[in-house]
């Protein structure tokens, strides 16, 4: 083995795949998908592109790995020992994914891509397994496992994705504009709608202004769980 070979191996050992993915997540959080390039990644890691290509073949693989790492942390739920453990587990997985899309603005888009393009990929499997195990523990009959788990996953990702989109819309309004300002503007617009054509929307405009996103999200989970209980657990 030549000195150059030993030096190369030491460099690739020191720069692990995990560290590369961690740096990629940091760049995605700070700059978005456009800001994640192998050039910016090599600069952040103070290394050469060869050391990164040793672990990751291309940007697509890097994005998938970053998404998988964030999802793995989000769905990691410790099993509880209580009569409500499965319900609490479902809420925990759901809230973990919801919080992850808030913390990582790029995640919702990547989740949609990963689930549609790679239904057998690790991201899809982690989410489905994380929710599905709790559905099974809840006592849902096996014949309904797929339908019930799919309904929960669709709600979780749809609501979390919409929340992330709303946050992006608020940021797009400019510096100093946050969630409160965004909701206030939307609520005002709803309140000024035609009272005959949009009587309901006008009536709930103040509620939209003052609502808590996470409380509303978990209320939706409870609605779904109530339906699951009525259909599959009370018979």
N, C-alpha and C positions, 0 to 999 in steps of 0.2 A: 504494500500500500504506500503510495507516494505521500509526501507532506501536503501536497495540494489536495489530495483526496481526503486526508484526515481533516484538513481545515474545512473543506466543504461539508463533510458529515457533521462536524461540530456545529457549523452554522445552521444546518437544517434541523439538527436536534434541538438547538436552543430556540429556534423559531418554530414553535409547534403549530399544528393546525388550529388548535384552540385559541392561541394568541392571535393568529391571523383573523379568525372569525370575530373575536372580541374587538379587534381594531376595526374590522369592517362594520360592525354594529355601531361603533362610536362615530365613524364617518357618515354612515347613513342617518344617524340621529342628528348630526350637526349640519350636513350638507344635502341630504336626500340622495336618491338613486343616481342623479347626474353627478354628484360629487364623489361617488365611489368609483374610482378608477385604479388600475394597478399602479399607476404612477403615484397617485396620492397615497396609496396604501404602502408602497415601498418607502416613501418619504416619512410617513408616520412611524413605520417600523424600523427605519434606519437600516435598510437592507437592500439587496438587489432583487430584480424581478425573478431571477432564477430560483431564489430561495422560496418565493411564494408559489411559483408554478410547480415546485416540487410537491406541494400539498394540495393546490387547487388548480384545476385545469383552465378555467375561464370565469368570466364575470357571472354567467348564469349559475354555475355551480356555487360560486361564492354567495350570491343572493339567496339561493336555496338553503345553503348551510347557515347563513345568518338568520333566516326566517325560522329554520328548524331549532336553532339554539334558543331563540326568544320564546318560541312556542313550548319547548321542553320545560323551560323554567316556569312558564305560565300555568301549565297543566299539572305540575308536580304537586299533588295534594296528598298529605299524610292521612291515612285512614283513621277516622275517629271511632270511638266506641260509645255509641249512644243510639237510642231508637231513631233519632233523626239523622244519623250519620250519612245515609245515601243522599238525602235531600240537601244536607249541608255540603256534601261533596260536590253535588251538581252546581250549587250556588258558587262554591269556591272555584271550581274549574271555569265557570262562566265569568266570574268577576276577574279571575286571573287573566283571561283572554281580553276582556274589556279593558282592564288596566293596561295591558301590554300595548293595545292599539292606541291608547292615550299617550303612553310614554314614548312610543316609537311611531312617529307620523307616517313612515313609509310602510308599516307592517300590513295595514288593511289591504292595500293594493297587492302586495306580495302574497297574502293569504288567498285572495281571489284567484290569482294566477296559479299558485301552487295547487289549489284544490281542483281547478278546472283542467289544468294541463297534466297534473301528476296525481291522479286519484289513488295510485298505489305507492306514492312517495311518502317519505317519513313524516312530513308536515300533516298531511291528511290523516295518516294512520295514528299519529299522536293525539290529534284532536278527537277523532272518532273513538279511539280506545279510552281516552281520558273520560269522556262523557259516557260511553257505553258501559264501562265497568260500574259506574254509579247507577245507571239504569238497571243493570242486572241485579245489583245489590238492593235496589229499591223493591224488588219482587215482581217486576213486570214480566208477564209470560214470555217465554222464549220466542214465540211466533211473532211478537210485536216488538222485539228488541230493535230491529233495523229501523222500523218506521218511527218509533218513539225517539231513538237516538238521533235520527236524521232531522226530525222536527226540532229538537233542542239545538242541534248544531246549526241548523239554518237560522233559527232565531238569534242565537248567540252571535254568530258572525255577521248577520244582517244588521242587527242593532249596533254592534260594536263598530262595524264599518260605517254606518250612517253617522255615528257619533264622531268618528275620525274625520269624515267628510265635513261635518259642521265645524269642527275645529280648524280644518284647513281653510274653510270659507271665512272664518273669523280672522285668521292670520292674513288672508289675502286683502282684507280691508285696510291694512296698513299698520304701522307701529302704533302701539298704545290702544289697539282695538282687541279686546279679548272676548271671552264667552259672554260676559254680562252685557257688553255693548252690542254684540251680535244679536243676542236674544231680545234685547230691548228694542232694537230696530225692527226685528221680525215681528215682535208682539205689537208694536205700533202700527205696522203695515196691516196686520190681521185685523186690528181694531178699527181700521178705516175702510174695511171692505163693505160692499153693499149689504145692508142689513137683511134684505129680502133673499138675496141669492146665497149669502154665506152667514146665515143666522147662527149656526152652531160654531163655526170657526171664530166668529167675533166673540162669542160667549166664552170660549176657552182661551182667548188671547192672553189674559192676565196669568192663567195657570202656566202657559208656555213660557212666559217671561221668568217666572219664579221657580220653575221645577228644578229638581236635582237629578242630573243625568244618571248617576249610579242607582239612586233610589228607584227611578223610573225603570231602569234596566232590570233590576232585581224584582220589581213588581211584575214585569213581563214573564220572568222565570217562574214566579209563583203562579201566574195564570196558567202557564203550560203545565206545571206540576199538578195543579188542581184538576186540569183536564185529564192528565194521565191517571191520577188517583180515581177519578169518577169512572173512567172507561176500563181500567185494567186492574185496579186493586180493591174495588168495593164489590165485585161480583161474587 
